[in-house]
Amino acid sequence: MHSTSATLSTVIAAIIGNVFNPLVLALSTLALVIFLWGGVRFIWGSSNKEGHGADKQLLIWGIIALFVLFSLGGLVRFVEIALLGKAV
């Protein structure tokens, strides 16, 4: 039974290390770019009041995406430590 547990933890560690972490990193980078792009558009278009709504939406959705992704990363780290006893 111990070998099954070791195999399961190895599979979980491999999935987290090889699939989940790079995916979260890529999505976080994309969310940061969206947030920064919204900020740049908001500042450049400060004289154009009609365009501010779309730029604010980019800022808001970028912040929400970053919060969700970083929270998800922290939750996975917590589960990693709780289940595997170590961080990958």
PyMOL Python script that loads the backbone (N, CA, C, O; Angstrom):
from pymol import cmd

cmd.read_pdbstr("""\
ATOM      1  N   MET A   1       0.817  -1.186   0.000  1.00  0.00           N
ATOM      2  CA  MET A   1       0.000   0.000   0.000  1.00  0.00           C
ATOM      3  C   MET A   1       0.865   1.256   0.000  1.00  0.00           C
ATOM      4  O   MET A   1       0.475   2.277  -0.566  1.00  0.00           O
ATOM      5  N   HIS A   2       1.994   1.189   0.609  1.00  0.00           N
ATOM      6  CA  HIS A   2       2.882   2.340   0.656  1.00  0.00           C
ATOM      7  C   HIS A   2       3.370   2.730  -0.731  1.00  0.00           C
ATOM      8  O   HIS A   2       3.542   3.918  -1.006  1.00  0.00           O
ATOM      9  N   SER A   3       3.598   1.759  -1.614  1.00  0.00           N
ATOM     10  CA  SER A   3       4.072   2.062  -2.961  1.00  0.00           C
ATOM     11  C   SER A   3       2.998   2.766  -3.782  1.00  0.00           C
ATOM     12  O   SER A   3       3.320   3.610  -4.619  1.00  0.00           O
ATOM     13  N   THR A   4       1.717   2.432  -3.554  1.00  0.00           N
ATOM     14  CA  THR A   4       0.642   3.123  -4.246  1.00  0.00           C
ATOM     15  C   THR A   4       0.580   4.578  -3.816  1.00  0.00           C
ATOM     16  O   THR A   4       0.373   5.465  -4.643  1.00  0.00           O
ATOM     17  N   SER A   5       0.755   4.822  -2.542  1.00  0.00           N
ATOM     18  CA  SER A   5       0.759   6.180  -2.026  1.00  0.00           C
ATOM     19  C   SER A   5       1.923   6.974  -2.605  1.00  0.00           C
ATOM     20  O   SER A   5       1.764   8.139  -2.968  1.00  0.00           O
ATOM     21  N   ALA A   6       3.079   6.352  -2.690  1.00  0.00           N
ATOM     22  CA  ALA A   6       4.244   7.032  -3.263  1.00  0.00           C
ATOM     23  C   ALA A   6       4.019   7.312  -4.742  1.00  0.00           C
ATOM     24  O   ALA A   6       4.417   8.365  -5.242  1.00  0.00           O
ATOM     25  N   THR A   7       3.388   6.384  -5.440  1.00  0.00           N
ATOM     26  CA  THR A   7       3.118   6.583  -6.854  1.00  0.00           C
ATOM     27  C   THR A   7       2.106   7.699  -7.065  1.00  0.00           C
ATOM     28  O   THR A   7       2.270   8.522  -7.966  1.00  0.00           O
ATOM     29  N   LEU A   8       1.071   7.733  -6.251  1.00  0.00           N
ATOM     30  CA  LEU A   8       0.065   8.788  -6.363  1.00  0.00           C
ATOM     31  C   LEU A   8       0.674  10.152  -6.069  1.00  0.00           C
ATOM     32  O   LEU A   8       0.398  11.121  -6.776  1.00  0.00           O
ATOM     33  N   SER A   9       1.489  10.231  -5.043  1.00  0.00           N
ATOM     34  CA  SER A   9       2.114  11.517  -4.738  1.00  0.00           C
ATOM     35  C   SER A   9       3.086  11.923  -5.837  1.00  0.00           C
ATOM     36  O   SER A   9       3.239  13.113  -6.113  1.00  0.00           O
ATOM     37  N   THR A  10       3.742  10.960  -6.463  1.00  0.00           N
ATOM     38  CA  THR A  10       4.637  11.267  -7.581  1.00  0.00           C
ATOM     39  C   THR A  10       3.852  11.801  -8.769  1.00  0.00           C
ATOM     40  O   THR A  10       4.285  12.747  -9.427  1.00  0.00           O
ATOM     41  N   VAL A  11       2.707  11.204  -9.045  1.00  0.00           N
ATOM     42  CA  VAL A  11       1.864  11.665 -10.158  1.00  0.00           C
ATOM     43  C   VAL A  11       1.329  13.061  -9.865  1.00  0.00           C
ATOM     44  O   VAL A  11       1.341  13.920 -10.746  1.00  0.00           O
ATOM     45  N   ILE A  12       0.859  13.301  -8.644  1.00  0.00           N
ATOM     46  CA  ILE A  12       0.351  14.627  -8.271  1.00  0.00           C
ATOM     47  C   ILE A  12       1.458  15.668  -8.387  1.00  0.00           C
ATOM     48  O   ILE A  12       1.242  16.754  -8.925  1.00  0.00           O
ATOM     49  N   ALA A  13       2.638  15.338  -7.885  1.00  0.00           N
ATOM     50  CA  ALA A  13       3.771  16.269  -7.965  1.00  0.00           C
ATOM     51  C   ALA A  13       4.140  16.557  -9.416  1.00  0.00           C
ATOM     52  O   ALA A  13       4.462  17.694  -9.759  1.00  0.00           O
ATOM     53  N   ALA A  14       4.096  15.535 -10.270  1.00  0.00           N
ATOM     54  CA  ALA A  14       4.422  15.733 -11.683  1.00  0.00           C
ATOM     55  C   ALA A  14       3.394  16.613 -12.377  1.00  0.00           C
ATOM     56  O   ALA A  14       3.748  17.480 -13.176  1.00  0.00           O
ATOM     57  N   ILE A  15       2.122  16.388 -12.072  1.00  0.00           N
ATOM     58  CA  ILE A  15       1.073  17.210 -12.683  1.00  0.00           C
ATOM     59  C   ILE A  15       1.206  18.657 -12.245  1.00  0.00           C
ATOM     60  O   ILE A  15       1.118  19.572 -13.064  1.00  0.00           O
ATOM     61  N   ILE A  16       1.417  18.860 -10.959  1.00  0.00           N
ATOM     62  CA  ILE A  16       1.540  20.229 -10.452  1.00  0.00           C
ATOM     63  C   ILE A  16       2.787  20.901 -11.016  1.00  0.00           C
ATOM     64  O   ILE A  16       2.728  22.045 -11.466  1.00  0.00           O
ATOM     65  N   GLY A  17       3.905  20.197 -10.993  1.00  0.00           N
ATOM     66  CA  GLY A  17       5.166  20.788 -11.435  1.00  0.00           C
ATOM     67  C   GLY A  17       5.270  20.986 -12.929  1.00  0.00           C
ATOM     68  O   GLY A  17       5.860  21.966 -13.382  1.00  0.00           O
ATOM     69  N   ASN A  18       4.703  20.067 -13.711  1.00  0.00           N
ATOM     70  CA  ASN A  18       4.884  20.120 -15.160  1.00  0.00           C
ATOM     71  C   ASN A  18       3.726  20.735 -15.917  1.00  0.00           C
ATOM     72  O   ASN A  18       3.902  21.194 -17.046  1.00  0.00           O
ATOM     73  N   VAL A  19       2.539  20.755 -15.319  1.00  0.00           N
ATOM     74  CA  VAL A  19       1.373  21.270 -16.033  1.00  0.00           C
ATOM     75  C   VAL A  19       0.826  22.526 -15.360  1.00  0.00           C
ATOM     76  O   VAL A  19       0.707  23.577 -15.990  1.00  0.00           O
ATOM     77  N   PHE A  20       0.499  22.407 -14.097  1.00  0.00           N
ATOM     78  CA  PHE A  20      -0.208  23.488 -13.425  1.00  0.00           C
ATOM     79  C   PHE A  20       0.651  24.742 -13.240  1.00  0.00           C
ATOM     80  O   PHE A  20       0.222  25.844 -13.581  1.00  0.00           O
ATOM     81  N   ASN A  21       1.854  24.576 -12.706  1.00  0.00           N
ATOM     82  CA  ASN A  21       2.693  25.751 -12.444  1.00  0.00           C
ATOM     83  C   ASN A  21       3.025  26.547 -13.706  1.00  0.00           C
ATOM     84  O   ASN A  21       2.909  27.772 -13.681  1.00  0.00           O
ATOM     85  N   PRO A  22       3.434  25.907 -14.818  1.00  0.00           N
ATOM     86  CA  PRO A  22       3.673  26.692 -16.034  1.00  0.00           C
ATOM     87  C   PRO A  22       2.402  27.349 -16.583  1.00  0.00           C
ATOM     88  O   PRO A  22       2.458  28.452 -17.127  1.00  0.00           O
ATOM     89  N   LEU A  23       1.259  26.673 -16.440  1.00  0.00           N
ATOM     90  CA  LEU A  23      -0.006  27.240 -16.906  1.00  0.00           C
ATOM     91  C   LEU A  23      -0.382  28.477 -16.097  1.00  0.00           C
ATOM     92  O   LEU A  23      -0.789  29.492 -16.663  1.00  0.00           O
ATOM     93  N   VAL A  24      -0.247  28.394 -14.791  1.00  0.00           N
ATOM     94  CA  VAL A  24      -0.559  29.547 -13.934  1.00  0.00           C
ATOM     95  C   VAL A  24       0.412  30.682 -14.217  1.00  0.00           C
ATOM     96  O   VAL A  24       0.008  31.845 -14.234  1.00  0.00           O
ATOM     97  N   LEU A  25       1.672  30.374 -14.437  1.00  0.00           N
ATOM     98  CA  LEU A  25       2.657  31.411 -14.762  1.00  0.00           C
ATOM     99  C   LEU A  25       2.307  32.115 -16.071  1.00  0.00           C
ATOM    100  O   LEU A  25       2.376  33.341 -16.154  1.00  0.00           O
ATOM    101  N   ALA A  26       1.935  31.350 -17.085  1.00  0.00           N
ATOM    102  CA  ALA A  26       1.578  31.942 -18.380  1.00  0.00           C
ATOM    103  C   ALA A  26       0.316  32.791 -18.259  1.00  0.00           C
ATOM    104  O   ALA A  26       0.255  33.894 -18.802  1.00  0.00           O
ATOM    105  N   LEU A  27      -0.693  32.283 -17.549  1.00  0.00           N
ATOM    106  CA  LEU A  27      -1.930  33.046 -17.386  1.00  0.00           C
ATOM    107  C   LEU A  27      -1.718  34.291 -16.529  1.00  0.00           C
ATOM    108  O   LEU A  27      -2.338  35.325 -16.779  1.00  0.00           O
ATOM    109  N   SER A  28      -0.852  34.205 -15.528  1.00  0.00           N
ATOM    110  CA  SER A  28      -0.541  35.372 -14.700  1.00  0.00           C
ATOM    111  C   SER A  28       0.174  36.438 -15.518  1.00  0.00           C
ATOM    112  O   SER A  28      -0.093  37.631 -15.369  1.00  0.00           O
ATOM    113  N   THR A  29       1.079  36.002 -16.379  1.00  0.00           N
ATOM    114  CA  THR A  29       1.769  36.946 -17.254  1.00  0.00           C
ATOM    115  C   THR A  29       0.777  37.640 -18.185  1.00  0.00           C
ATOM    116  O   THR A  29       0.850  38.852 -18.392  1.00  0.00           O
ATOM    117  N   LEU A  30      -0.146  36.866 -18.740  1.00  0.00           N
ATOM    118  CA  LEU A  30      -1.165  37.439 -19.609  1.00  0.00           C
ATOM    119  C   LEU A  30      -2.052  38.424 -18.843  1.00  0.00           C
ATOM    120  O   LEU A  30      -2.371  39.496 -19.358  1.00  0.00           O
ATOM    121  N   ALA A  31      -2.448  38.072 -17.629  1.00  0.00           N
ATOM    122  CA  ALA A  31      -3.277  38.965 -16.816  1.00  0.00           C
ATOM    123  C   ALA A  31      -2.529  40.248 -16.477  1.00  0.00           C
ATOM    124  O   ALA A  31      -3.121  41.327 -16.472  1.00  0.00           O
ATOM    125  N   LEU A  32      -1.235  40.140 -16.196  1.00  0.00           N
ATOM    126  CA  LEU A  32      -0.440  41.333 -15.899  1.00  0.00           C
ATOM    127  C   LEU A  32      -0.320  42.225 -17.128  1.00  0.00           C
ATOM    128  O   LEU A  32      -0.391  43.449 -17.016  1.00  0.00           O
ATOM    129  N   VAL A  33      -0.143  41.630 -18.284  1.00  0.00           N
ATOM    130  CA  VAL A  33      -0.058  42.419 -19.525  1.00  0.00           C
ATOM    131  C   VAL A  33      -1.391  43.124 -19.785  1.00  0.00           C
ATOM    132  O   VAL A  33      -1.404  44.291 -20.177  1.00  0.00           O
ATOM    133  N   ILE A  34      -2.501  42.434 -19.572  1.00  0.00           N
ATOM    134  CA  ILE A  34      -3.821  43.047 -19.762  1.00  0.00           C
ATOM    135  C   ILE A  34      -4.009  44.202 -18.794  1.00  0.00           C
ATOM    136  O   ILE A  34      -4.504  45.261 -19.179  1.00  0.00           O
ATOM    137  N   PHE A  35      -3.619  44.007 -17.542  1.00  0.00           N
ATOM    138  CA  PHE A  35      -3.738  45.068 -16.546  1.00  0.00           C
ATOM    139  C   PHE A  35      -2.888  46.277 -16.934  1.00  0.00           C
ATOM    140  O   PHE A  35      -3.362  47.412 -16.894  1.00  0.00           O
ATOM    141  N   LEU A  36      -1.640  46.031 -17.308  1.00  0.00           N
ATOM    142  CA  LEU A  36      -0.763  47.138 -17.688  1.00  0.00           C
ATOM    143  C   LEU A  36      -1.246  47.838 -18.951  1.00  0.00           C
ATOM    144  O   LEU A  36      -1.164  49.063 -19.050  1.00  0.00           O
ATOM    145  N   TRP A  37      -1.746  47.073 -19.914  1.00  0.00           N
ATOM    146  CA  TRP A  37      -2.272  47.663 -21.145  1.00  0.00           C
ATOM    147  C   TRP A  37      -3.483  48.547 -20.831  1.00  0.00           C
ATOM    148  O   TRP A  37      -3.617  49.636 -21.390  1.00  0.00           O
ATOM    149  N   GLY A  38      -4.353  48.087 -19.951  1.00  0.00           N
ATOM    150  CA  GLY A  38      -5.499  48.899 -19.542  1.00  0.00           C
ATOM    151  C   GLY A  38      -5.058  50.177 -18.853  1.00  0.00           C
ATOM    152  O   GLY A  38      -5.650  51.235 -19.065  1.00  0.00           O
ATOM    153  N   GLY A  39      -4.013  50.086 -18.021  1.00  0.00           N
ATOM    154  CA  GLY A  39      -3.493  51.280 -17.350  1.00  0.00           C
ATOM    155  C   GLY A  39      -2.893  52.277 -18.326  1.00  0.00           C
ATOM    156  O   GLY A  39      -3.106  53.483 -18.200  1.00  0.00           O
ATOM    157  N   VAL A  40      -2.147  51.776 -19.295  1.00  0.00           N
ATOM    158  CA  VAL A  40      -1.546  52.651 -20.302  1.00  0.00           C
ATOM    159  C   VAL A  40      -2.639  53.328 -21.126  1.00  0.00           C
ATOM    160  O   VAL A  40      -2.582  54.534 -21.369  1.00  0.00           O
ATOM    161  N   ARG A  41      -3.628  52.552 -21.551  1.00  0.00           N
ATOM    162  CA  ARG A  41      -4.736  53.137 -22.328  1.00  0.00           C
ATOM    163  C   ARG A  41      -5.525  54.144 -21.510  1.00  0.00           C
ATOM    164  O   ARG A  41      -5.967  55.166 -22.035  1.00  0.00           O
ATOM    165  N   PHE A  42      -5.704  53.858 -20.217  1.00  0.00           N
ATOM    166  CA  PHE A  42      -6.445  54.766 -19.347  1.00  0.00           C
ATOM    167  C   PHE A  42      -5.706  56.099 -19.209  1.00  0.00           C
ATOM    168  O   PHE A  42      -6.322  57.163 -19.260  1.00  0.00           O
ATOM    169  N   ILE A  43      -4.390  56.035 -19.034  1.00  0.00           N
ATOM    170  CA  ILE A  43      -3.609  57.268 -18.873  1.00  0.00           C
ATOM    171  C   ILE A  43      -3.529  58.034 -20.191  1.00  0.00           C
ATOM    172  O   ILE A  43      -3.712  59.251 -20.209  1.00  0.00           O
ATOM    173  N   TRP A  44      -3.256  57.332 -21.298  1.00  0.00           N
ATOM    174  CA  TRP A  44      -3.148  58.014 -22.582  1.00  0.00           C
ATOM    175  C   TRP A  44      -4.469  58.619 -23.024  1.00  0.00           C
ATOM    176  O   TRP A  44      -4.487  59.682 -23.644  1.00  0.00           O
ATOM    177  N   GLY A  45      -5.563  57.961 -22.716  1.00  0.00           N
ATOM    178  CA  GLY A  45      -6.853  58.469 -23.146  1.00  0.00           C
ATOM    179  C   GLY A  45      -7.566  59.267 -22.085  1.00  0.00           C
ATOM    180  O   GLY A  45      -8.796  59.306 -22.058  1.00  0.00           O
ATOM    181  N   SER A  46      -6.805  59.910 -21.200  1.00  0.00           N
ATOM    182  CA  SER A  46      -7.435  60.634 -20.096  1.00  0.00           C
ATOM    183  C   SER A  46      -8.277  61.812 -20.571  1.00  0.00           C
ATOM    184  O   SER A  46      -9.186  62.242 -19.860  1.00  0.00           O
ATOM    185  N   SER A  47      -7.998  62.333 -21.742  1.00  0.00           N
ATOM    186  CA  SER A  47      -8.797  63.441 -22.256  1.00  0.00           C
ATOM    187  C   SER A  47     -10.077  62.950 -22.938  1.00  0.00           C
ATOM    188  O   SER A  47     -11.019  63.722 -23.117  1.00  0.00           O
ATOM    189  N   ASN A  48     -10.112  61.665 -23.319  1.00  0.00           N
ATOM    190  CA  ASN A  48     -11.264  61.075 -23.990  1.00  0.00           C
ATOM    191  C   ASN A  48     -12.143  60.366 -22.958  1.00  0.00           C
ATOM    192  O   ASN A  48     -11.827  59.257 -22.528  1.00  0.00           O
ATOM    193  N   LYS A  49     -13.236  61.003 -22.566  1.00  0.00           N
ATOM    194  CA  LYS A  49     -14.089  60.456 -21.506  1.00  0.00           C
ATOM    195  C   LYS A  49     -14.887  59.235 -21.970  1.00  0.00           C
ATOM    196  O   LYS A  49     -15.266  58.408 -21.141  1.00  0.00           O
ATOM    197  N   GLU A  50     -15.152  59.102 -23.275  1.00  0.00           N
ATOM    198  CA  GLU A  50     -15.941  57.975 -23.758  1.00  0.00           C
ATOM    199  C   GLU A  50     -15.158  56.666 -23.659  1.00  0.00           C
ATOM    200  O   GLU A  50     -15.748  55.614 -23.411  1.00  0.00           O
ATOM    201  N   GLY A  51     -13.858  56.715 -23.846  1.00  0.00           N
ATOM    202  CA  GLY A  51     -13.046  55.519 -23.855  1.00  0.00           C
ATOM    203  C   GLY A  51     -12.650  55.024 -22.472  1.00  0.00           C
ATOM    204  O   GLY A  51     -12.099  53.933 -22.335  1.00  0.00           O
ATOM    205  N   HIS A  52     -12.927  55.816 -21.456  1.00  0.00           N
ATOM    206  CA  HIS A  52     -12.512  55.441 -20.106  1.00  0.00           C
ATOM    207  C   HIS A  52     -13.203  54.182 -19.605  1.00  0.00           C
ATOM    208  O   HIS A  52     -12.604  53.423 -18.843  1.00  0.00           O
ATOM    209  N   GLY A  53     -14.430  53.939 -20.004  1.00  0.00           N
ATOM    210  CA  GLY A  53     -15.165  52.772 -19.527  1.00  0.00           C
ATOM    211  C   GLY A  53     -14.491  51.466 -19.910  1.00  0.00           C
ATOM    212  O   GLY A  53     -14.346  50.568 -19.081  1.00  0.00           O
ATOM    213  N   ALA A  54     -14.078  51.363 -21.168  1.00  0.00           N
ATOM    214  CA  ALA A  54     -13.422  50.143 -21.638  1.00  0.00           C
ATOM    215  C   ALA A  54     -12.057  49.975 -20.981  1.00  0.00           C
ATOM    216  O   ALA A  54     -11.652  48.858 -20.661  1.00  0.00           O
ATOM    217  N   ASP A  55     -11.351  51.079 -20.782  1.00  0.00           N
ATOM    218  CA  ASP A  55     -10.040  51.009 -20.146  1.00  0.00           C
ATOM    219  C   ASP A  55     -10.159  50.622 -18.678  1.00  0.00           C
ATOM    220  O   ASP A  55      -9.337  49.859 -18.171  1.00  0.00           O
ATOM    221  N   LYS A  56     -11.166  51.135 -17.996  1.00  0.00           N
ATOM    222  CA  LYS A  56     -11.407  50.746 -16.604  1.00  0.00           C
ATOM    223  C   LYS A  56     -11.740  49.262 -16.527  1.00  0.00           C
ATOM    224  O   LYS A  56     -11.312  48.575 -15.599  1.00  0.00           O
ATOM    225  N   GLN A  57     -12.503  48.766 -17.501  1.00  0.00           N
ATOM    226  CA  GLN A  57     -12.849  47.343 -17.513  1.00  0.00           C
ATOM    227  C   GLN A  57     -11.595  46.479 -17.649  1.00  0.00           C
ATOM    228  O   GLN A  57     -11.477  45.446 -16.990  1.00  0.00           O
ATOM    229  N   LEU A  58     -10.657  46.901 -18.505  1.00  0.00           N
ATOM    230  CA  LEU A  58      -9.402  46.158 -18.640  1.00  0.00           C
ATOM    231  C   LEU A  58      -8.632  46.133 -17.320  1.00  0.00           C
ATOM    232  O   LEU A  58      -8.090  45.100 -16.927  1.00  0.00           O
ATOM    233  N   LEU A  59      -8.590  47.278 -16.641  1.00  0.00           N
ATOM    234  CA  LEU A  59      -7.908  47.348 -15.351  1.00  0.00           C
ATOM    235  C   LEU A  59      -8.581  46.435 -14.326  1.00  0.00           C
ATOM    236  O   LEU A  59      -7.909  45.689 -13.613  1.00  0.00           O
ATOM    237  N   ILE A  60      -9.888  46.497 -14.258  1.00  0.00           N
ATOM    238  CA  ILE A  60     -10.637  45.705 -13.281  1.00  0.00           C
ATOM    239  C   ILE A  60     -10.475  44.216 -13.559  1.00  0.00           C
ATOM    240  O   ILE A  60     -10.194  43.446 -12.641  1.00  0.00           O
ATOM    241  N   TRP A  61     -10.650  43.797 -14.814  1.00  0.00           N
ATOM    242  CA  TRP A  61     -10.535  42.382 -15.136  1.00  0.00           C
ATOM    243  C   TRP A  61      -9.109  41.877 -14.974  1.00  0.00           C
ATOM    244  O   TRP A  61      -8.897  40.717 -14.619  1.00  0.00           O
ATOM    245  N   GLY A  62      -8.133  42.734 -15.229  1.00  0.00           N
ATOM    246  CA  GLY A  62      -6.744  42.353 -14.999  1.00  0.00           C
ATOM    247  C   GLY A  62      -6.462  42.112 -13.520  1.00  0.00           C
ATOM    248  O   GLY A  62      -5.783  41.149 -13.164  1.00  0.00           O
ATOM    249  N   ILE A  63      -6.982  42.982 -12.662  1.00  0.00           N
ATOM    250  CA  ILE A  63      -6.798  42.818 -11.216  1.00  0.00           C
ATOM    251  C   ILE A  63      -7.519  41.563 -10.727  1.00  0.00           C
ATOM    252  O   ILE A  63      -6.974  40.803  -9.927  1.00  0.00           O
ATOM    253  N   ILE A  64      -8.732  41.350 -11.205  1.00  0.00           N
ATOM    254  CA  ILE A  64      -9.490  40.158 -10.799  1.00  0.00           C
ATOM    255  C   ILE A  64      -8.749  38.891 -11.228  1.00  0.00           C
ATOM    256  O   ILE A  64      -8.625  37.951 -10.444  1.00  0.00           O
ATOM    257  N   ALA A  65      -8.265  38.863 -12.446  1.00  0.00           N
ATOM    258  CA  ALA A  65      -7.550  37.688 -12.942  1.00  0.00           C
ATOM    259  C   ALA A  65      -6.277  37.435 -12.135  1.00  0.00           C
ATOM    260  O   ALA A  65      -5.978  36.291 -11.795  1.00  0.00           O
ATOM    261  N   LEU A  66      -5.528  38.492 -11.829  1.00  0.00           N
ATOM    262  CA  LEU A  66      -4.323  38.332 -11.026  1.00  0.00           C
ATOM    263  C   LEU A  66      -4.659  37.803  -9.629  1.00  0.00           C
ATOM    264  O   LEU A  66      -3.979  36.912  -9.120  1.00  0.00           O
ATOM    265  N   PHE A  67      -5.695  38.348  -9.022  1.00  0.00           N
ATOM    266  CA  PHE A  67      -6.103  37.895  -7.687  1.00  0.00           C
ATOM    267  C   PHE A  67      -6.490  36.420  -7.709  1.00  0.00           C
ATOM    268  O   PHE A  67      -6.062  35.649  -6.850  1.00  0.00           O
ATOM    269  N   VAL A  68      -7.295  36.031  -8.687  1.00  0.00           N
ATOM    270  CA  VAL A  68      -7.743  34.640  -8.769  1.00  0.00           C
ATOM    271  C   VAL A  68      -6.562  33.700  -9.014  1.00  0.00           C
ATOM    272  O   VAL A  68      -6.464  32.652  -8.375  1.00  0.00           O
ATOM    273  N   LEU A  69      -5.679  34.060  -9.919  1.00  0.00           N
ATOM    274  CA  LEU A  69      -4.544  33.186 -10.230  1.00  0.00           C
ATOM    275  C   LEU A  69      -3.568  33.069  -9.068  1.00  0.00           C
ATOM    276  O   LEU A  69      -3.080  31.975  -8.782  1.00  0.00           O
ATOM    277  N   PHE A  70      -3.275  34.178  -8.393  1.00  0.00           N
ATOM    278  CA  PHE A  70      -2.367  34.101  -7.253  1.00  0.00           C
ATOM    279  C   PHE A  70      -3.010  33.356  -6.091  1.00  0.00           C
ATOM    280  O   PHE A  70      -2.328  32.631  -5.367  1.00  0.00           O
ATOM    281  N   SER A  71      -4.315  33.527  -5.905  1.00  0.00           N
ATOM    282  CA  SER A  71      -5.012  32.773  -4.864  1.00  0.00           C
ATOM    283  C   SER A  71      -5.013  31.292  -5.183  1.00  0.00           C
ATOM    284  O   SER A  71      -4.806  30.463  -4.297  1.00  0.00           O
ATOM    285  N   LEU A  72      -5.241  30.957  -6.428  1.00  0.00           N
ATOM    286  CA  LEU A  72      -5.225  29.560  -6.852  1.00  0.00           C
ATOM    287  C   LEU A  72      -3.835  28.956  -6.672  1.00  0.00           C
ATOM    288  O   LEU A  72      -3.702  27.810  -6.243  1.00  0.00           O
ATOM    289  N   GLY A  73      -2.817  29.717  -6.997  1.00  0.00           N
ATOM    290  CA  GLY A  73      -1.451  29.248  -6.788  1.00  0.00           C
ATOM    291  C   GLY A  73      -1.156  29.003  -5.316  1.00  0.00           C
ATOM    292  O   GLY A  73      -0.514  28.011  -4.971  1.00  0.00           O
ATOM    293  N   GLY A  74      -1.616  29.894  -4.444  1.00  0.00           N
ATOM    294  CA  GLY A  74      -1.434  29.701  -3.010  1.00  0.00           C
ATOM    295  C   GLY A  74      -2.196  28.507  -2.487  1.00  0.00           C
ATOM    296  O   GLY A  74      -1.699  27.773  -1.633  1.00  0.00           O
ATOM    297  N   LEU A  75      -3.399  28.305  -2.993  1.00  0.00           N
ATOM    298  CA  LEU A  75      -4.202  27.163  -2.577  1.00  0.00           C
ATOM    299  C   LEU A  75      -3.545  25.849  -3.001  1.00  0.00           C
ATOM    300  O   LEU A  75      -3.522  24.888  -2.232  1.00  0.00           O
ATOM    301  N   VAL A  76      -3.021  25.809  -4.205  1.00  0.00           N
ATOM    302  CA  VAL A  76      -2.339  24.606  -4.674  1.00  0.00           C
ATOM    303  C   VAL A  76      -1.083  24.366  -3.853  1.00  0.00           C
ATOM    304  O   VAL A  76      -0.772  23.220  -3.527  1.00  0.00           O
ATOM    305  N   ARG A  77      -0.361  25.415  -3.514  1.00  0.00           N
ATOM    306  CA  ARG A  77       0.832  25.270  -2.673  1.00  0.00           C
ATOM    307  C   ARG A  77       0.445  24.695  -1.311  1.00  0.00           C
ATOM    308  O   ARG A  77       1.141  23.829  -0.781  1.00  0.00           O
ATOM    309  N   PHE A  78      -0.655  25.170  -0.750  1.00  0.00           N
ATOM    310  CA  PHE A  78      -1.139  24.658   0.532  1.00  0.00           C
ATOM    311  C   PHE A  78      -1.495  23.173   0.432  1.00  0.00           C
ATOM    312  O   PHE A  78      -1.132  22.385   1.305  1.00  0.00           O
ATOM    313  N   VAL A  79      -2.200  22.798  -0.627  1.00  0.00           N
ATOM    314  CA  VAL A  79      -2.579  21.397  -0.826  1.00  0.00           C
ATOM    315  C   VAL A  79      -1.340  20.537  -1.055  1.00  0.00           C
ATOM    316  O   VAL A  79      -1.263  19.410  -0.564  1.00  0.00           O
ATOM    317  N   GLU A  80      -0.377  21.065  -1.795  1.00  0.00           N
ATOM    318  CA  GLU A  80       0.887  20.352  -2.013  1.00  0.00           C
ATOM    319  C   GLU A  80       1.553  20.013  -0.688  1.00  0.00           C
ATOM    320  O   GLU A  80       1.964  18.873  -0.469  1.00  0.00           O
ATOM    321  N   ILE A  81       1.659  20.977   0.174  1.00  0.00           N
ATOM    322  CA  ILE A  81       2.328  20.772   1.446  1.00  0.00           C
ATOM    323  C   ILE A  81       1.506  19.839   2.336  1.00  0.00           C
ATOM    324  O   ILE A  81       2.063  18.999   3.042  1.00  0.00           O
ATOM    325  N   ALA A  82       0.188  19.990   2.301  1.00  0.00           N
ATOM    326  CA  ALA A  82      -0.670  19.155   3.140  1.00  0.00           C
ATOM    327  C   ALA A  82      -0.693  17.703   2.666  1.00  0.00           C
ATOM    328  O   ALA A  82      -0.646  16.789   3.489  1.00  0.00           O
ATOM    329  N   LEU A  83      -0.766  17.480   1.369  1.00  0.00           N
ATOM    330  CA  LEU A  83      -0.844  16.117   0.844  1.00  0.00           C
ATOM    331  C   LEU A  83       0.507  15.457   0.641  1.00  0.00           C
ATOM    332  O   LEU A  83       0.688  14.285   0.970  1.00  0.00           O
ATOM    333  N   LEU A  84       1.444  16.202   0.104  1.00  0.00           N
ATOM    334  CA  LEU A  84       2.730  15.621  -0.243  1.00  0.00           C
ATOM    335  C   LEU A  84       3.779  15.822   0.831  1.00  0.00           C
ATOM    336  O   LEU A  84       4.803  15.139   0.838  1.00  0.00           O
ATOM    337  N   GLY A  85       3.535  16.750   1.732  1.00  0.00           N
ATOM    338  CA  GLY A  85       4.493  17.013   2.789  1.00  0.00           C
ATOM    339  C   GLY A  85       5.652  17.888   2.365  1.00  0.00           C
ATOM    340  O   GLY A  85       6.554  18.148   3.161  1.00  0.00           O
ATOM    341  N   LYS A  86       5.642  18.345   1.131  1.00  0.00           N
ATOM    342  CA  LYS A  86       6.701  19.213   0.627  1.00  0.00           C
ATOM    343  C   LYS A  86       6.155  20.024  -0.525  1.00  0.00           C
ATOM    344  O   LYS A  86       5.130  19.672  -1.110  1.00  0.00           O
ATOM    345  N   ALA A  87       6.825  21.091  -0.849  1.00  0.00           N
ATOM    346  CA  ALA A  87       6.442  21.894  -2.007  1.00  0.00           C
ATOM    347  C   ALA A  87       7.246  21.436  -3.209  1.00  0.00           C
ATOM    348  O   ALA A  87       8.431  21.125  -3.090  1.00  0.00           O
ATOM    349  N   VAL A  88       6.601  21.396  -4.367  1.00  0.00           N
ATOM    350  CA  VAL A  88       7.257  20.952  -5.597  1.00  0.00           C
ATOM    351  C   VAL A  88       8.046  22.082  -6.177  1.00  0.00           C
ATOM    352  O   VAL A  88       8.680  21.920  -7.221  1.00  0.00           O
TER     353      VAL A  88
END
""", "prot")
cmd.dss("prot")
cmd.show_as("cartoon", "prot")
cmd.util.cbc("prot")
cmd.orient("prot")
